[in-house]
Amino acid sequence: MALIVKRISDIFTEVKDSLQDQQGTRWTEQELYRYLDQGMRNIALATKYNLIKHEIAVGDKTASPFVDTYTLPLEAIEFYSIHSKDKTAETTQSNEIIDARTIRFPENKREDVVVEYYAFPNRVVYGTVVELELDEDLYDALYMFILYRAYQKEASTENLAKAGYFNGEYRTQLSLNMTRWHGKYEVTSSRTAFLR
């Protein structure tokens, strides 16, 4: 997996060249940020490329205030496994998945637990996020998604046809390396999905 770092301004320069809107008169930068964020989330949902392993010190008596509910660093698409760090087996204590970012361990027994889950990336926030780190194989798909959403905005027959074309290209780009993402991990019966 080759990660690349791209400045968002460079991505938008390429997009604006394709849209023939270098001055940003038809599509504002705020719109392009929105499409970029949607694309990142859409790609994560389609490929489940972003597998996170997060360790939680359950029942940590030094934590203040004392808690049995823990927040994950990223929003989960689907939980893969919740297991003890020491045993690499399912954890012996019960857990309750509250929502896409929150897990509760009601027994609160002392244990280091590893939560493995497919996650959405952090949100791409206008004016705050200036660059992206993304797998090289997914960049072209992201680029095509932005063009698809941009043309989808304008309801002329010509632009809707362009939107359809770029949506097809987006799906083609995703499918080129789909075997890299799917089938990597065994399916477990305890997986819980959060579909968006």
Backbone torsions as a table, in degrees:
resi	resn	phi	psi	omega
1	MET	NA	115.8	-180.0
2	ALA	-101.0	112.0	178.6
3	LEU	-85.5	139.5	174.1
4	ILE	-121.3	151.0	175.3
5	VAL	-112.3	124.4	-180.0
6	LYS	-125.8	134.8	173.3
7	ARG	-70.8	138.1	-179.4
8	ILE	-62.5	-35.4	178.1
9	SER	-61.5	-35.5	177.6
10	ASP	-70.3	-39.9	176.9
11	ILE	-60.1	-46.3	-176.9
12	PHE	-68.6	-30.8	175.7
13	THR	-62.0	-45.5	178.0
14	GLU	-62.7	-43.8	-179.8
15	VAL	-63.6	-46.4	-179.0
16	LYS	-63.8	-34.2	175.3
17	ASP	-62.3	-44.8	179.1
18	SER	-66.6	-36.1	179.5
19	LEU	-79.4	-8.6	-174.2
20	GLN	54.9	46.4	-178.1
21	ASP	-138.6	55.9	-175.2
22	GLN	-60.5	-28.6	-178.4
23	GLN	-86.7	-7.2	179.2
24	GLY	70.8	35.1	-178.8
25	THR	-84.6	-31.7	-179.7
26	ARG	-92.7	-31.9	179.9
27	TRP	-128.8	117.9	-178.9
28	THR	-76.0	163.0	177.7
29	GLU	-63.3	-36.5	177.4
30	GLN	-60.5	-40.8	177.2
31	GLU	-63.0	-45.3	-179.1
32	LEU	-63.7	-37.2	174.9
33	TYR	-60.8	-43.1	-180.0
34	ARG	-61.7	-44.3	179.5
35	TYR	-66.1	-36.9	178.0
36	LEU	-63.2	-45.9	178.7
37	ASP	-62.6	-45.2	177.6
38	GLN	-59.8	-41.3	179.7
39	GLY	-63.1	-44.2	179.3
40	MET	-61.0	-42.8	179.9
41	ARG	-69.7	-40.5	179.5
42	ASN	-62.3	-43.7	179.5
43	ILE	-64.5	-43.0	178.7
44	ALA	-61.9	-39.5	179.5
45	LEU	-68.5	-40.3	-177.2
46	ALA	-73.6	-37.3	-172.9
47	THR	-104.1	-23.8	-173.1
48	LYS	51.2	44.2	-178.3
49	TYR	-75.0	-20.5	-169.2
50	ASN	-98.9	80.8	178.6
51	LEU	-88.6	119.8	-177.5
52	ILE	-108.1	137.3	172.0
53	LYS	-115.0	111.6	-175.9
54	HIS	-118.9	128.3	-178.8
55	GLU	-96.0	134.7	178.8
56	ILE	-122.9	129.1	174.6
57	ALA	-87.9	87.5	-178.3
58	VAL	-71.2	140.9	176.9
59	GLY	69.5	26.0	179.5
60	ASP	-70.5	110.1	-175.4
61	LYS	-71.5	-15.0	179.5
62	THR	-85.2	-11.8	-179.1
63	ALA	-66.8	137.3	178.2
64	SER	-134.1	121.1	-0.3
65	PRO	-74.5	159.6	-179.2
66	PHE	-67.0	128.1	-174.2
67	VAL	-130.9	155.2	169.8
68	ASP	-123.2	2.6	179.1
69	THR	-116.2	132.4	-173.5
70	TYR	-126.6	141.2	-179.6
71	THR	-102.3	129.2	178.8
72	LEU	-78.2	152.8	-178.8
73	PRO	-68.8	-26.8	179.7
74	LEU	-129.7	159.2	179.3
75	GLU	-76.7	127.1	-176.9
76	ALA	-78.7	139.6	167.3
77	ILE	-88.5	-45.2	-176.7
78	GLU	-156.9	136.5	176.6
79	PHE	-86.0	132.8	-179.4
80	TYR	-95.7	-49.9	-176.5
81	SER	-158.3	144.4	171.4
82	ILE	-127.0	111.6	-174.5
83	HIS	-142.8	162.7	177.7
84	SER	-68.0	138.7	178.6
85	LYS	-64.9	-38.1	-176.4
86	ASP	-74.1	-39.7	-172.0
87	LYS	-97.3	-13.7	-171.4
88	THR	46.1	36.2	174.6
89	ALA	-125.8	172.9	178.6
90	GLU	-55.6	142.0	-179.9
91	THR	-64.9	147.7	-177.2
92	THR	-80.4	-17.6	179.9
93	GLN	-97.7	153.9	-177.7
94	SER	-73.4	154.7	175.8
95	ASN	-140.1	155.0	-179.0
96	GLU	-131.0	120.6	177.7
97	ILE	-85.1	111.6	-175.8
98	ILE	-77.6	-50.4	177.8
99	ASP	-156.1	-166.6	-173.5
100	ALA	-67.9	-7.9	179.3
101	ARG	-129.9	-2.0	-170.0
102	THR	-127.5	130.6	176.4
103	ILE	-124.7	139.2	178.3
104	ARG	-117.7	137.2	175.0
105	PHE	-115.8	89.1	-171.4
106	PRO	-62.7	-30.6	179.1
107	GLU	-74.1	-30.1	175.1
108	ASN	55.4	36.6	175.1
109	LYS	-74.8	149.2	-178.8
110	ARG	-68.5	119.4	-180.0
111	GLU	-166.9	140.8	171.9
112	ASP	-88.6	117.1	-174.2
113	VAL	-113.1	136.4	175.8
114	VAL	-105.1	123.6	177.0
115	VAL	-105.1	118.5	176.8
116	GLU	-107.2	127.6	-177.8
117	TYR	-152.6	151.5	173.2
118	TYR	-83.8	129.9	-171.0
119	ALA	-124.6	152.9	166.1
120	PHE	-74.6	149.4	174.4
121	PRO	-72.7	170.4	174.1
122	ASN	-59.2	150.8	179.3
123	ARG	-64.0	145.7	175.3
124	VAL	-93.7	105.8	-171.8
125	VAL	-100.2	128.1	179.9
126	TYR	-58.9	131.2	176.4
127	GLY	81.2	-7.5	-178.7
128	THR	-114.6	-49.9	-179.0
129	VAL	-86.3	124.8	-177.0
130	VAL	-111.7	-16.3	177.0
131	GLU	-147.1	158.8	-179.6
132	LEU	-121.4	145.5	169.2
133	GLU	-110.9	123.0	-173.0
134	LEU	-147.3	148.8	175.1
135	ASP	-62.2	134.3	-178.0
136	GLU	-55.2	-37.1	-179.0
137	ASP	-67.9	-16.4	-177.5
138	LEU	-101.0	-9.9	-175.8
139	TYR	-62.6	-46.0	-179.1
140	ASP	-61.3	-36.5	177.0
141	ALA	-63.2	-42.9	178.5
142	LEU	-61.9	-44.1	179.3
143	TYR	-59.2	-45.8	179.6
144	MET	-66.4	-35.5	178.6
145	PHE	-63.3	-43.1	-179.8
146	ILE	-62.2	-43.4	178.6
147	LEU	-64.4	-41.2	177.6
148	TYR	-58.0	-49.7	-178.1
149	ARG	-67.0	-36.1	179.9
150	ALA	-63.0	-48.0	-179.2
151	TYR	-71.9	-25.9	178.8
152	GLN	-66.2	-24.0	-178.4
153	LYS	-62.3	-37.1	-173.4
154	GLU	-101.0	121.7	-169.1
155	ALA	-85.9	26.6	174.3
156	SER	-78.9	155.5	-179.9
157	THR	-58.5	-42.4	-179.3
158	GLU	-62.4	-46.5	-177.8
159	ASN	-70.8	-34.1	175.9
160	LEU	-66.1	-35.4	175.9
161	ALA	-65.5	-41.2	176.9
162	LYS	-64.0	-41.0	177.9
163	ALA	-59.6	-43.5	178.4
164	GLY	-62.5	-41.1	179.0
165	TYR	-61.9	-49.2	-177.1
166	PHE	-70.8	-29.0	173.7
167	ASN	-64.5	-41.4	176.3
168	GLY	-62.8	-42.0	178.3
169	GLU	-65.3	-38.7	176.6
170	TYR	-58.5	-48.5	-179.1
171	ARG	-65.9	-36.8	177.4
172	THR	-63.3	-45.9	179.7
173	GLN	-61.1	-40.2	177.5
174	LEU	-63.3	-41.4	-174.8
175	SER	-71.3	-21.3	-177.7
176	LEU	-59.0	-37.4	-176.3
177	ASN	-121.4	21.7	-175.1
178	MET	-59.6	-31.7	-179.9
179	THR	-66.6	-21.8	175.5
180	ARG	-66.2	-32.4	-173.4
181	TRP	-95.1	-47.6	-175.4
182	HIS	-86.5	148.3	178.0
183	GLY	81.2	4.2	179.8
184	LYS	-73.4	-32.2	-173.9
185	TYR	-124.5	145.8	178.6
186	GLU	-69.4	147.6	176.9
187	VAL	-81.0	130.8	176.1
188	THR	-112.1	152.9	-175.7
189	SER	-70.8	-16.4	-177.1
190	SER	-89.8	4.6	-178.0
191	ARG	-66.2	138.1	177.7
192	THR	-123.6	128.6	-176.1
193	ALA	-102.0	143.1	170.6
194	PHE	-120.1	92.2	-175.9
195	LEU	-87.3	140.9	179.4
196	ARG	-113.4	NA	NA
